[in-house]
Amino acid sequence: MAKEDLMTLDGQIAEILPDGRFRVMLENEHQIIAYTAGRMRRHRIRSVVGDRVQVEMTPYDLDKGRIIFREKTPGAAPGQRRTFRR
């Protein structure tokens, strides 16, 4: 198996843990610990409990993964930004 052989699975965030980690319940009822990908951190994409996500996992360690995509939640206003006043 090559290093690039990654599995992509769908799941839902069940719990927020310290240090930017999340407990994710996969569709097959398996729970894993996942962290957000660097691109999601760079673009400040926030995830909360209940969000549907796609998780990338390696076949060598099936208890850890990386969140690569957060699906848009219905009812969220697109393009809405917070303004900070100083």
Summary of the structure (lengths in Angstrom):
residues: 86
radius of gyration: 14.3
end to end distance: 52.8
largest distance: 52.8
contacts: 191
relative contact order: 0.25
helix: 6%
strand: 42%
